């Protein structure tokens, strides 16, 4: 017996063409994206879009990516994570 349908499905198309040499921010994001398992990429991207649309990411101080030391990067990450809210309803 087939599993019951959960409702209508939607196909979302996000332009997959990104030019990697535009900035260090984009290069760093692409390196992170390439490190993800292929089966997780779409799921993670969709969760980030949903969180951003629902205002769950919060506001973090802008951080310049460049020649920073590890302590500064860690402090920026902790600041970002402290502003994230996840409600499990």
Secondary structure, 3 states (H helix, E strand, C coil): CCCCCCCCCCCCCCCCCCCCCCCHHHHHHHHHHHHCCHHHHHHHHHHHHHHHHCCCCCCCCCCCCCCCCHHHHHHHHHHHHHHCCCCCC
